[in-house]
């Protein structure tokens, strides 16, 4: 096997980006009630609903790990008129409150009509789940527009003035990253392309994948807080779907860990990871995360940190089940108080070989898993219990010959078998599902 390696090696301390999770939801449950509470957890809304109009009804679907709203053409003769709306709201203040946030989600959908005010995603401070939102309540907002074939991202100014469309039509699934600053000072953040970027006070940047579509867009009301999020889909004809919706607070706080290097080395059957610190203060652990696209990272291991130290400490970890092709690794360091610091990723290139079949992360505590397989488009995948009983499962194609497996029923903790048939080759892998236990501080 040919092996190529790209390393990140620094003699000076490596920059980290402090953040705290305010909201995180991957929509793995098909039960709408799981996502709503008057006293929401970090994975719940205060409102998730659809309504019916005189000409039809907007529908809400929770399947294949996505939250999906669909507005039909209706019977009024005007596209999308009188068919209600779809919405979600989180109107309980975020912890903090935050003064700079990063809103991330995967967006997909389709459309059959052009409507420049299809749906609006708001950040601000709101008092009602329904009705129009006054500019005075909005810090920042973006629109998701149906253009007749796919979706467009759009900036909507005050009263619609200065509205501009991104020129790239979204027809598949794409990662959206929206960075909003209300801190009084410029804020530096880790961009989706791995670079360090800065956004000014009362402005926002919006990224479509690894491309910055909008840069330094002025807030609607700069004095408004970043307490709540609100999405309303009430125009146009089409479908808008969300996955992996996450809101994190960006904190201008020096990292208590001085990381001096982070290295990745590809070997024949593994990837070796090494990193070192010159000093640590109140450090709890390092989470090692891996990605196939440098956008979506999955934790694969943890290493306890030193806690407090002023001496050089070296850490090592071996990824015994690496991915073929290009993959990315990064460190997420967590303090004893729960604050997280995310470091820039490093990349490793491994040529695909006979052992290109990979299941990850494994074990899991969730109800989904990913399978990396050569020629994923032609692979046939099935999931069974040890008893031989089939487990109905949705299979979604992702980039990099990766398949996302989403069982259609709840899986109790235990061992499951995944059978992969690719041409004349058949292989069975063991999937370990662990109990999902929430720890209360």
KETI-664534 format. One record per atom (N, C-alpha, C): z, y, x. Coordinates in steps of 0.1 Angstrom, whole numbers, padded with zeros to 4 digits, always signed. Layout:
<rs>
ZYX ...
</rs>
This chain:
<rs>
+0000-0012+0008 +0000+0000+0000 +0000+0012+0009 -0009+0022+0006 -0009+0035+0013 +0002+0043+0007 +0010+0050+0015 +0021+0058+0011 +0019+0072+0016 +0020+0082+0008 +0020+0096+0012 +0033+0103+0007 +0038+0112+0015 +0050+0119+0012 +0049+0134+0013 +0054+0141+0004 +0056+0156+0005 +0070+0159+0005 +0075+0166+0014 +0090+0169+0016 +0092+0183+0014 +0105+0186+0009 +0110+0200+0010 +0122+0199+0019 +0121+0207+0030 +0131+0207+0040 +0134+0221+0043 +0147+0225+0043 +0151+0239+0045 +0163+0239+0055 +0162+0249+0064 +0173+0251+0073 +0183+0261+0067 +0177+0270+0059 +0186+0280+0052 +0190+0274+0038 +0200+0279+0032 +0204+0274+0019 +0192+0275+0009 +0192+0265+0000 +0181+0264-0010 +0186+0271-0023 +0177+0279-0029 +0181+0286-0041 +0184+0276-0053 +0194+0280-0061 +0197+0272-0073 +0197+0282-0085 +0196+0277-0097 +0195+0285-0109 +0206+0280-0118 +0216+0288-0120 +0227+0284-0129 +0223+0285-0143 +0227+0275-0151 +0224+0275-0165 +0234+0266-0173 +0235+0269-0186 +0244+0262-0194 +0236+0258-0207 +0238+0246-0212 +0231+0242-0224 +0237+0247-0236 +0229+0254-0244 +0234+0260-0257 +0229+0252-0269 +0217+0246-0267 +0212+0238-0278 +0202+0228-0272 +0202+0215-0277 +0193+0205-0272 +0191+0195-0282 +0178+0192-0286 +0175+0182-0296 +0161+0176-0293 +0161+0162-0293 +0148+0155-0290 +0143+0148-0303 +0149+0151-0315 +0145+0146-0328 +0142+0131-0328 +0152+0123-0323 +0150+0109-0322 +0154+0102-0336 +0161+0109-0344 +0165+0104-0357 +0155+0108-0368 +0153+0099-0377 +0144+0102-0389 +0152+0107-0401 +0165+0109-0399 +0174+0113-0410 +0176+0128-0409 +0170+0136-0418 +0171+0151-0418 +0185+0156-0418 +0194+0149-0425 +0208+0153-0425 +0215+0153-0412 +0210+0145-0402 +0216+0145-0389 +0215+0158-0381 +0206+0166-0386 +0203+0178-0378 +0209+0191-0384 +0217+0190-0394 +0222+0202-0401 +0237+0201-0403 +0244+0212-0400 +0258+0213-0402 +0262+0228-0403 +0272+0231-0411 +0277+0245-0412 +0284+0248-0399 +0289+0238-0392 +0296+0240-0379 +0288+0232-0369 +0277+0236-0365 +0268+0228-0357 +0272+0225-0343 +0269+0213-0339 +0270+0209-0325 +0259+0215-0317 +0258+0212-0304 +0247+0218-0296 +0234+0211-0299 +0233+0201-0308 +0221+0195-0312 +0218+0197-0327 +0224+0206-0334 +0223+0208-0348 +0219+0223-0352 +0212+0224-0363 +0209+0237-0369 +0219+0239-0380 +0219+0252-0385 +0226+0254-0398 +0217+0253-0410 +0204+0252-0408 +0195+0251-0419 +0182+0245-0414 +0177+0234-0421 +0164+0228-0418 +0158+0224-0432 +0147+0231-0436 +0143+0229-0450 +0128+0232-0451 +0123+0228-0463 +0109+0232-0467 +0110+0236-0482 +0101+0244-0486 +0101+0248-0500 +0087+0245-0507 +0087+0246-0520 +0076+0244-0528 +0071+0257-0535 +0058+0260-0535 +0053+0271-0541 +0045+0268-0554 +0038+0278-0560 +0031+0275-0572 +0019+0266-0570 +0014+0266-0558 +0001+0259-0555 +0003+0246-0547 +0015+0242-0543 +0018+0231-0535 +0031+0231-0528 +0033+0222-0519 +0045+0221-0511 +0043+0219-0497 +0051+0226-0489 +0051+0224-0474 +0060+0211-0472 +0056+0203-0463 +0064+0190-0461 +0070+0190-0447 +0081+0183-0445 +0088+0181-0433 +0088+0166-0430 +0084+0162-0417 +0084+0148-0413 +0092+0147-0400 +0100+0137-0399 +0108+0134-0387 +0104+0120-0383 +0094+0119-0373 +0090+0106-0369 +0084+0107-0355 +0083+0096-0348 +0078+0095-0334 +0084+0106-0325 +0097+0109-0328 +0104+0118-0319 +0100+0132-0321 +0095+0136-0333 +0090+0150-0335 +0095+0155-0348 +0097+0168-0349 +0099+0176-0361 +0086+0182-0365 +0081+0178-0376 +0067+0182-0380 +0067+0189-0394 +0061+0201-0394 +0059+0208-0407 +0044+0208-0410 +0041+0206-0422 +0027+0206-0427 +0025+0215-0439 +0016+0225-0438 +0013+0233-0450 -0001+0230-0455 -0002+0225-0468 -0016+0222-0473 -0023+0234-0477 -0036+0231-0482 -0045+0242-0486 -0040+0248-0499 -0034+0240-0508 -0029+0245-0521 -0041+0245-0531 -0038+0250-0543 -0048+0250-0553 -0051+0264-0558 -0046+0275-0550 -0048+0288-0555 -0061+0294-0551 -0069+0288-0543 -0081+0293-0538 -0080+0301-0525 -0068+0305-0521 -0066+0312-0509 -0059+0302-0499 -0065+0300-0487 -0060+0290-0478 -0045+0292-0475 -0037+0282-0478 -0023+0282-0475 -0015+0291-0484 -0020+0296-0495 -0013+0305-0503 -0005+0297-0514 +0008+0301-0516 +0016+0295-0526 +0020+0281-0524 +0022+0277-0512 +0026+0263-0509 +0039+0262-0502 +0047+0273-0503 +0060+0272-0497 +0061+0275-0482 +0072+0271-0476 +0074+0273-0462 +0082+0262-0456 +0081+0261-0442 +0090+0252-0435 +0098+0261-0425 +0111+0257-0423 +0119+0265-0414 +0130+0258-0408 +0135+0263-0397 +0148+0259-0391 +0156+0272-0387 +0169+0271-0388 +0177+0283-0384 +0190+0277-0377 +0194+0285-0367 +0208+0282-0362 +0215+0296-0361 +0223+0298-0371 +0229+0311-0374 +0244+0311-0370 +0248+0302-0362 +0262+0303-0356 +0260+0307-0341 +0268+0316-0337 +0266+0322-0323 +0267+0312-0313 +0257+0313-0303 +0258+0305-0291 +0270+0308-0283 +0274+0298-0275 +0286+0300-0266 +0283+0311-0257 +0293+0320-0254 +0291+0330-0244 +0296+0344-0249 +0288+0351-0256 +0273+0349-0260 +0265+0351-0247 +0253+0345-0247 +0244+0346-0236 +0237+0359-0235 +0234+0363-0223 +0226+0376-0221 +0212+0374-0216 +0209+0361-0212 +0196+0357-0208 +0194+0342-0212 +0183+0339-0218 +0182+0325-0222 +0168+0320-0219 +0166+0307-0218 +0154+0300-0217 +0152+0291-0229 +0142+0293-0237 +0139+0284-0249 +0127+0275-0245 +0129+0262-0245 +0119+0253-0241 +0116+0243-0253 +0103+0240-0255 +0100+0230-0265 +0085+0225-0262 +0083+0213-0267 +0069+0208-0267 +0063+0211-0280 +0051+0216-0280 +0044+0221-0292 +0031+0213-0294 +0028+0209-0306 +0016+0202-0309 +0012+0205-0323 +0000+0203-0327 -0004+0205-0341 -0019+0206-0343 -0023+0209-0355 -0037+0211-0359 -0038+0221-0370 -0050+0226-0373 -0052+0236-0383 -0066+0235-0389 -0067+0240-0401 -0081+0241-0407 -0084+0256-0412 -0075+0265-0409 -0077+0279-0413 -0072+0288-0402 -0077+0300-0402 -0073+0311-0393 -0063+0320-0400 -0051+0321-0394 -0041+0330-0399 -0032+0335-0388 -0033+0348-0385 -0027+0354-0373 -0012+0355-0375 -0006+0353-0387 +0008+0354-0389 +0013+0340-0394 +0008+0329-0389 +0011+0316-0394 +0026+0313-0394 +0033+0315-0382 +0047+0312-0381 +0053+0321-0370 +0065+0324-0372 +0072+0332-0362 +0085+0325-0358 +0087+0326-0344 +0099+0321-0338 +0107+0333-0334 +0119+0335-0339 +0127+0346-0336 +0139+0343-0328 +0144+0353-0319 +0157+0352-0313 +0164+0365-0315 +0176+0365-0320 +0183+0377-0323 +0196+0374-0330 +0200+0382-0340 +0212+0380-0348 +0209+0381-0362 +0210+0370-0370 +0205+0369-0384 +0216+0365-0393 +0214+0369-0406 +0225+0366-0416 +0220+0357-0427 +0207+0355-0428 +0201+0348-0439 +0191+0337-0434 +0191+0326-0441 +0181+0315-0437 +0167+0319-0442 +0167+0326-0453 +0154+0329-0460 +0151+0344-0459 +0139+0347-0464 +0134+0361-0465 +0129+0367-0452 +0123+0378-0453 +0118+0385-0441 +0129+0389-0431 +0126+0390-0419 +0135+0394-0409 +0133+0408-0404 +0142+0417-0406 +0141+0431-0402 +0140+0432-0387 +0132+0442-0382 +0131+0443-0368 +0144+0446-0361 +0153+0453-0368 +0166+0456-0362 +0174+0444-0359 +0171+0432-0365 +0179+0420-0363 +0172+0411-0352 +0161+0415-0347 +0153+0407-0338 +0153+0413-0324 +0157+0405-0314 +0155+0409-0300 +0141+0406-0296 +0136+0394-0297 +0123+0390-0293 +0117+0380-0303 +0104+0380-0304 +0097+0370-0313 +0083+0367-0307 +0079+0355-0311 +0066+0350-0308 +0060+0344-0320 +0047+0343-0321 +0040+0336-0332 +0033+0324-0327 +0032+0314-0336 +0024+0302-0334 +0013+0303-0345 +0001+0305-0340 -0010+0308-0349 -0019+0296-0352 -0023+0294-0364 -0034+0284-0367 -0047+0292-0365 -0056+0286-0358 -0069+0293-0355 -0081+0285-0361 -0079+0275-0369 -0090+0267-0375 -0092+0254-0368 -0089+0253-0355 -0090+0240-0348 -0077+0235-0342 -0069+0244-0337 -0057+0241-0331 -0047+0252-0333 -0038+0254-0322 -0028+0265-0323 -0030+0274-0312 -0025+0287-0314 -0025+0297-0304 -0011+0303-0303 -0007+0307-0291 +0005+0315-0289 +0002+0329-0291 +0011+0337-0297 +0007+0351-0300 +0020+0360-0299 +0019+0372-0293 +0029+0381-0293 +0027+0391-0305 +0038+0393-0312 +0037+0402-0324 +0046+0414-0321 +0040+0426-0320 +0048+0438-0318 +0054+0443-0330 +0061+0454-0330 +0068+0460-0341 +0057+0464-0352 +0059+0458-0364 +0050+0461-0375 +0036+0455-0372 +0035+0445-0363 +0022+0440-0359 +0014+0448-0349 +0019+0459-0345 +0012+0468-0336 +0013+0462-0322 +0002+0462-0315 +0001+0457-0301 +0001+0442-0301 -0002+0435-0312 -0003+0420-0312 -0014+0415-0304 -0011+0405-0296 -0021+0399-0287 -0021+0384-0287 -0032+0378-0287 -0033+0363-0287 -0035+0358-0273 -0029+0347-0270 -0033+0339-0258 -0046+0333-0261 -0055+0332-0250 -0069+0328-0253 -0070+0313-0252 -0060+0305-0248 -0061+0291-0247 -0057+0284-0259 -0066+0277-0266 -0063+0269-0278 -0055+0257-0275 -0044+0254-0282 -0036+0242-0280 -0041+0232-0290 -0046+0221-0284 -0051+0210-0293 -0043+0197-0291 -0036+0196-0280 -0028+0184-0277 -0013+0189-0277 -0005+0182-0269 +0009+0186-0268 +0011+0194-0255 +0018+0205-0256 +0020+0213-0244 +0034+0218-0244 +0039+0220-0232 +0053+0225-0230 +0053+0240-0230 +0061+0246-0239 +0063+0260-0240 +0076+0264-0234 +0076+0274-0225 +0089+0280-0219 +0089+0295-0222 +0100+0299-0228 +0101+0313-0232 +0114+0318-0226 +0113+0328-0217 +0125+0333-0210 +0127+0347-0214 +0139+0350-0220 +0143+0362-0226 +0155+0368-0219 +0154+0381-0216 +0165+0388-0208 +0170+0400-0216 +0184+0400-0217 +0191+0411-0224 +0203+0414-0216 +0203+0412-0203 +0215+0413-0194 +0218+0426-0189 +0208+0436-0190 +0210+0449-0184 +0204+0450-0170 +0200+0439-0164 +0195+0438-0151 +0183+0428-0150 +0174+0429-0141 +0164+0418-0139 +0171+0405-0137 +0165+0394-0142 +0170+0380-0140 +0160+0371-0134 +0164+0364-0124 +0155+0354-0117 +0157+0340-0123 +0146+0333-0125 +0147+0320-0131 +0137+0311-0124 +0139+0298-0126 +0130+0287-0121 +0119+0285-0131 +0107+0289-0128 +0095+0288-0137 +0090+0273-0138 +0083+0270-0148 +0077+0256-0150 +0069+0252-0138 +0063+0261-0131 +0054+0257-0119 +0062+0255-0106 +0076+0256-0107 +0084+0255-0096 +0087+0267-0088 +0081+0278-0092 +0083+0291-0084 +0095+0299-0090 +0100+0308-0082 +0110+0317-0086 +0104+0329-0092 +0107+0333-0104 +0101+0344-0111 +0113+0353-0116 +0109+0366-0119 +0119+0375-0124 +0114+0382-0136 +0122+0384-0146 +0119+0391-0158 +0129+0402-0160 +0123+0414-0164 +0131+0426-0165 +0140+0426-0177 +0149+0436-0177 +0159+0437-0188 +0151+0440-0201 +0155+0434-0212 +0149+0435-0225 +0134+0433-0225 +0131+0422-0218 +0117+0418-0218 +0117+0402-0218 +0105+0396-0220 +0104+0382-0219 +0091+0378-0213 +0091+0366-0207 +0080+0359-0202 +0078+0346-0211 +0065+0343-0213 +0062+0330-0220 +0052+0322-0212 +0055+0310-0210 +0047+0300-0203 +0041+0290-0212 +0028+0287-0210 +0022+0276-0217 +0018+0265-0206 +0026+0254-0206 +0025+0245-0195 +0030+0252-0182 +0022+0252-0172 +0026+0258-0159 +0019+0272-0158 +0013+0277-0168 +0006+0290-0168 +0014+0300-0176 +0016+0312-0169 +0023+0323-0176 +0013+0330-0185 +0015+0328-0198 +0005+0334-0207 +0009+0348-0210 +0022+0352-0211 +0026+0366-0213 +0037+0369-0203 +0036+0381-0198 +0045+0386-0187 +0051+0399-0190 +0064+0399-0190 +0072+0412-0191 +0068+0419-0205 +0070+0411-0216 +0067+0417-0229 +0080+0423-0234 +0079+0436-0239 +0090+0443-0243 +0097+0437-0256 +0110+0438-0256 +0117+0433-0268 +0114+0442-0280 +0116+0436-0292 +0115+0443-0304 +0126+0453-0306 +0139+0448-0304 +0151+0457-0304 +0159+0453-0292 +0159+0461-0282 +0165+0457-0270 +0181+0457-0271 +0186+0464-0280 +0201+0464-0282 +0206+0452-0289 +0197+0444-0295 +0201+0432-0303 +0205+0421-0293 +0215+0412-0298 +0220+0401-0290 +0211+0389-0291 +0214+0379-0283 +0206+0366-0283 +0215+0355-0289 +0221+0358-0301 +0230+0348-0307 +0224+0337-0314 +0212+0339-0321 +0207+0329-0330 +0192+0327-0327 +0187+0315-0332 +0173+0312-0332 +0169+0310-0347 +0156+0313-0350 +0151+0312-0363 +0136+0309-0362 +0131+0299-0370 +0116+0296-0371 +0112+0296-0385 +0101+0302-0388 +0096+0303-0402 +0081+0301-0402 +0076+0290-0409 +0062+0287-0410 +0058+0289-0425 +0052+0300-0428 +0048+0304-0441 +0034+0309-0443 +0025+0306-0434 +0012+0311-0435 +0002+0301-0429 -0011+0301-0434 -0021+0293-0428 -0020+0278-0433 -0030+0270-0429 -0031+0256-0433 -0031+0248-0420 -0022+0239-0419 -0021+0230-0407 -0008+0224-0405 -0006+0218-0393 +0006+0212-0389 +0011+0218-0376 +0024+0220-0376 +0031+0225-0363 +0043+0215-0361 +0043+0209-0349 +0053+0199-0345 +0060+0203-0333 +0074+0201-0333 +0082+0204-0322 +0088+0191-0316 +0090+0191-0303 +0098+0180-0297 +0105+0186-0285 +0117+0180-0282 +0125+0184-0270 +0128+0199-0270 +0133+0204-0281 +0137+0218-0283 +0150+0220-0275 +0150+0230-0266 +0162+0232-0258 +0164+0247-0256 +0176+0252-0257 +0180+0265-0253 +0191+0265-0243 +0188+0271-0231 +0198+0272-0221 +0201+0287-0217 +0214+0289-0214 +0218+0302-0210 +0216+0303-0195 +0209+0314-0191 +0207+0317-0176 +0218+0326-0171 +0225+0321-0161 +0237+0328-0156 +0235+0333-0142 +0237+0346-0140 +0236+0352-0127 +0249+0349-0120 +0251+0337-0115 +0263+0333-0109 +0260+0325-0096 +0265+0330-0084 +0262+0323-0072 +0266+0309-0072 +0258+0300-0067 +0261+0286-0067 +0273+0283-0058 +0283+0275-0063 +0294+0272-0054 +0291+0261-0044 +0279+0256-0044 +0274+0246-0034 +0263+0252-0026 +0265+0251-0013 +0254+0256-0003 +0246+0244+0001 +0235+0242-0006 +0226+0231-0003 +0217+0235+0009 +0217+0227+0019 +0209+0230+0031 +0195+0223+0032 +0194+0211+0025 +0181+0205+0025 +0181+0194+0014 +0169+0191+0009 +0167+0180+0000 +0154+0174+0003 +0154+0161+0007 +0142+0154+0012 +0139+0141+0003 +0127+0138+0003 +0122+0126-0004 +0112+0119+0005 +0114+0106+0007 +0106+0098+0015 +0102+0085+0008 +0088+0084+0006 +0083+0072+0000 +0083+0060+0009 +0088+0049+0005 +0087+0036+0012 +0079+0026+0004 +0077+0014+0009 +0068+0004+0003 +0072+0001-0012 +0086+0000-0014 +0090-0004-0027 +0100+0005-0033 +0103+0017-0026 +0113+0026-0031 +0110+0040-0026 +0119+0049-0031 +0118+0063-0026 +0133+0066-0021 +0134+0071-0009 +0147+0075-0003 +0149+0090-0005 +0161+0094-0010 +0164+0108-0012 +0176+0111-0004 +0175+0122+0003 +0187+0127+0011 +0189+0142+0009 +0201+0146+0008 +0204+0160+0008 +0217+0163+0015 +0219+0176+0018 +0231+0179+0026 +0236+0193+0021 +0250+0194+0022 +0256+0207+0018 +0264+0212+0030 +0264+0225+0032 +0272+0232+0042 +0286+0235+0037 +0288+0237+0024 +0301+0240+0018 +0300+0237+0003 +0311+0233-0003 +0312+0231-0018 +0325+0236-0023 +0324+0241-0036 +0336+0246-0042 +0335+0242-0057 +0345+0234-0061 +0347+0230-0075 +0334+0222-0080 +0328+0214-0071 +0317+0207-0074 +0321+0193-0079 +0315+0189-0091 +0319+0176-0097 +0309+0165-0093 +0296+0167-0096 +0286+0156-0093 +0272+0162-0091 +0264+0154-0085 +0249+0157-0085 +0242+0147-0094 +0234+0152-0103 +0225+0144-0111 +0211+0144-0104 +0205+0132-0102 +0192+0131-0096 +0182+0129-0108 +0172+0138-0109 +0163+0137-0120 +0149+0135-0115 +0141+0128-0123 +0127+0125-0119 +0117+0129-0130 +0105+0132-0126 +0095+0136-0135 +0081+0131-0131 +0072+0129-0140 +0058+0126-0137 +0049+0139-0137 +0054+0150-0142 +0046+0162-0143 +0053+0175-0139 +0065+0174-0134 +0073+0185-0129 +0077+0194-0141 +0075+0190-0153 +0079+0197-0165 +0091+0191-0172 +0090+0178-0175 +0100+0171-0182 +0107+0161-0172 +0120+0164-0170 +0128+0155-0160 +0138+0146-0167 +0139+0134-0162 +0149+0125-0167 +0159+0121-0157 +0171+0121-0160 +0182+0117-0151 +0181+0102-0147 +0181+0099-0135 +0180+0085-0130 +0193+0080-0123 +0201+0089-0119 +0213+0085-0111 +0223+0097-0110 +0235+0094-0106 +0245+0105-0103 +0252+0101-0090 +0256+0111-0082 +0265+0109-0071 +0276+0119-0072 +0288+0114-0070 +0300+0123-0070 +0299+0133-0059 +0303+0145-0062 +0303+0155-0052 +0317+0156-0045 +0318+0164-0035 +0330+0165-0026 +0341+0172-0033 +0338+0181-0043 +0348+0189-0049 +0350+0202-0042 +0357+0202-0031 +0359+0214-0022 +0358+0210-0008 +0349+0217-0001 +0347+0213+0013 +0340+0225+0021 +0344+0227+0033 +0337+0237+0042 +0330+0230+0053 +0329+0217+0052 +0322+0209+0063 +0309+0204+0058 +0300+0200+0068 +0287+0195+0064 +0289+0181+0058 +0282+0179+0047 +0283+0166+0040 +0269+0162+0037 +0266+0149+0040 +0253+0143+0037 +0253+0133+0026 +0244+0133+0018 +0243+0124+0006 +0230+0116+0007 +0230+0104+0002 +0218+0096+0002 +0217+0088-0011 +0205+0085-0016 +0203+0077-0028 +0189+0071-0026 +0188+0058-0031 +0175+0051-0031 +0171+0049-0045 +0159+0053-0049 +0153+0050-0062 +0146+0037-0060 +0152+0026-0066 +0146+0013-0064 +0135+0010-0073 +0132+0019-0083 +0122+0017-0092 +0113+0029-0093 +0106+0033-0082 +0099+0045-0082 +0086+0044-0091 +0080+0055-0093 +0068+0056-0101 +0056+0056-0092 +0045+0050-0096 +0032+0051-0088 +0026+0065-0089 +0018+0068-0080 +0011+0081-0081 +0021+0092-0076 +0019+0104-0082 +0027+0116-0079 +0039+0116-0088 +0051+0118-0082 +0063+0120-0090 +0071+0131-0084 +0081+0136-0091 +0089+0148-0087 +0104+0145-0089 +0111+0149-0079 +0126+0147-0079 +0133+0161-0078 +0144+0162-0085 +0152+0174-0083 +0167+0171-0084 +0175+0180-0079 +0189+0179-0081 +0194+0189-0091 +0204+0184-0099 +0211+0192-0109 +0226+0191-0105 +0232+0201-0100 +0246+0200-0096 +0255+0206-0107 +0265+0199-0110 +0274+0202-0121 +0288+0205-0115 +0294+0217-0119 +0307+0221-0115 +0318+0214-0123 +0330+0215-0119 +0341+0210-0127 +0343+0217-0140 +0338+0229-0142 +0339+0236-0154 +0327+0234-0163 +0317+0225-0159 +0306+0222-0167 +0293+0231-0164 +0295+0241-0156 +0283+0249-0153 +0273+0241-0144 +0260+0243-0147 +0250+0235-0140 +0241+0244-0132 +0237+0238-0120 +0228+0246-0111 +0216+0236-0108 +0204+0241-0111 +0192+0233-0110 +0185+0238-0097 +0181+0229-0089 +0174+0232-0076 +0159+0229-0078 +0151+0235-0070 +0136+0233-0070 +0133+0218-0067 +0123+0213-0074 +0119+0199-0072 +0111+0197-0059 +0111+0184-0054 +0102+0180-0043 +0093+0169-0049 +0082+0167-0043 +0072+0157-0048 +0070+0146-0038 +0066+0134-0043 +0063+0123-0036 +0050+0116-0041 +0041+0112-0033 +0029+0106-0037 +0029+0091-0033 +0028+0082-0042 +0027+0068-0039 +0015+0062-0045 +0007+0054-0038 -0005+0048-0043 -0001+0037-0053 -0008+0036-0064 -0006+0025-0073 -0009+0012-0068 -0001+0002-0070 -0004-0012-0065 -0001-0022-0076 +0002-0034-0071 +0004-0045-0081 +0017-0042-0089 +0027-0035-0082 +0039-0032-0089 +0040-0019-0096 +0028-0015-0101 +0027-0002-0108 +0034-0001-0121 +0038-0012-0127 +0044-0013-0140 +0059-0009-0138 +0062+0002-0145 +0076+0007-0144 +0082+0011-0157 +0094+0008-0160 +0101+0011-0172 +0112+0021-0168 +0113+0032-0175 +0123+0042-0171 +0127+0052-0182 +0139+0058-0182 +0150+0053-0174 +0156+0040-0180 +0161+0032-0171 +0166+0019-0176 +0178+0015-0168 +0190+0014-0174 +0193+0014-0188 +0191+0028-0195 +0191+0028-0208 +0191+0040-0216 +0203+0041-0225 +0207+0053-0229 +0217+0055-0239 +0211+0060-0252 +0198+0063-0251 +0191+0068-0263 +0182+0057-0269 +0174+0061-0279 +0166+0052-0287 +0151+0053-0283 +0149+0056-0270 +0135+0057-0266 +0134+0053-0251 +0122+0050-0246 +0121+0047-0232 +0106+0049-0229 +0103+0051-0216 +0090+0053-0211 +0085+0042-0202 +0072+0039-0203 +0066+0028-0196 +0054+0034-0188 +0054+0033-0175 +0043+0037-0166 +0035+0024-0163 +0022+0025-0167 +0014+0013-0165 -0001+0017-0162 -0007+0010-0153 -0021+0012-0149 -0030+0010-0162 -0039+0020-0164 -0048+0019-0176 -0040+0018-0189 -0031+0028-0191 -0023+0028-0203 -0031+0027-0216 -0043+0033-0216 -0051+0033-0228 -0054+0020-0234 -0055+0010-0225 -0059-0004-0229 -0047-0013-0230 -0035-0009-0226 -0024-0017-0226 -0019-0020-0241 -0014-0032-0243 -0008-0036-0256 +0006-0039-0253 +0015-0032-0261 +0029-0033-0258 +0037-0037-0271 +0046-0046-0269 +0055-0050-0281 +0069-0051-0276 +0079-0049-0285 +0093-0050-0282 +0099-0060-0291 +0108-0069-0285 +0115-0079-0293 +0129-0080-0289 +0137-0085-0297 +0151-0089-0294 +0151-0102-0286 +0162-0105-0280 +0163-0117-0272 +0161-0130-0281 +0164-0128-0294 +0162-0139-0304 +0147-0141-0307 +0138-0132-0302 +0124-0133-0305 +0120-0124-0317 +0129-0118-0324 +0126-0110-0336 +0119-0097-0331 +0108-0093-0337 +0101-0081-0334 +0109-0069-0337 +0107-0059-0329 +0113-0045-0331 +0101-0036-0334 +0099-0031-0346 +0088-0022-0349 +0089-0009-0340 +0078-0005-0334 +0079+0005-0324 +0067+0013-0324 +0068+0027-0323 +0057+0036-0322 +0055+0038-0307 +0042+0038-0303 +0038+0040-0289 +0030+0052-0288 +0035+0062-0280 +0028+0075-0278 +0022+0076-0264 +0010+0080-0262 +0004+0082-0249 +0008+0096-0243 +0013+0096-0231 +0016+0108-0224 +0007+0109-0211 +0009+0120-0204 +0001+0121-0192 +0005+0111-0181 -0004+0109-0171 +0000+0101-0160 +0001+0086-0163 -0007+0080-0172 -0006+0066-0176 +0008+0062-0180 +0014+0071-0188 +0027+0068-0193 +0027+0067-0208 +0035+0057-0213 +0036+0054-0227 +0051+0057-0231 +0053+0063-0242 +0066+0066-0247 +0068+0057-0259 +0079+0048-0258 +0082+0038-0268 +0093+0043-0277 +0091+0044-0290 +0100+0049-0300 +0102+0039-0311 +0113+0031-0310 +0116+0021-0321 +0117+0028-0334 +0112+0021-0345 +0113+0026-0358 +0126+0023-0365 +0135+0017-0358 +0148+0013-0364 +0159+0015-0353 +0171+0017-0357 +0182+0019-0347 +0184+0007-0339 +0186+0008-0326 +0188-0003-0317 +0203-0003-0313 +0210-0014-0316 +0224-0015-0311 +0224-0018-0296 +0235-0015-0290 +0236-0018-0275 +0233-0032-0272 +0225-0035-0262 +0221-0048-0258 +0209-0049-0250 +0203-0061-0248 +0191-0063-0240 +0179-0065-0250 +0168-0059-0247 +0156-0061-0254 +0144-0064-0245 +0134-0070-0250 +0123-0074-0241 +0111-0066-0245 +0104-0061-0235 +0092-0053-0237 +0080-0062-0230 +0071-0066-0238 +0059-0074-0234 +0047-0065-0232 +0041-0065-0220 +0030-0056-0217 +0018-0065-0214 +0007-0063-0222 -0005-0071-0219 -0016-0061-0215 -0021-0063-0203 -0031-0054-0198 -0043-0062-0192 -0053-0063-0200 -0064-0072-0197 -0059-0087-0198 -0061-0094-0187 -0056-0108-0187 -0042-0110-0182 -0036-0099-0177 -0023-0099-0172 -0012-0096-0183 -0002-0104-0183 +0009-0102-0192 +0023-0102-0184 +0031-0092-0187 +0044-0092-0180 +0055-0088-0190 +0067-0093-0189 +0078-0090-0198 +0089-0083-0190 +0093-0072-0195 +0104-0064-0188 +0116-0064-0197 +0128-0062-0191 +0140-0062-0198 +0145-0047-0200 +0148-0043-0212 +0152-0030-0215 +0167-0031-0220 +0175-0024-0212 +0190-0024-0215 +0193-0011-0223 +0198-0013-0235 +0203-0001-0243 +0218-0001-0243 +0224+0010-0238 +0238+0011-0237 +0243+0019-0249 +0256+0017-0252 +0263+0025-0263 +0263+0039-0260 +0260+0047-0270 +0260+0062-0268 +0273+0067-0272 +0282+0070-0263 +0295+0075-0265 +0297+0089-0262 +0301+0097-0271 +0304+0112-0269 +0318+0113-0264 +0319+0120-0253 +0333+0123-0247 +0337+0137-0251 +0349+0138-0257 +0354+0151-0261 +0363+0157-0250 +0360+0169-0246 +0369+0174-0235 +0383+0176-0239 
</rs>
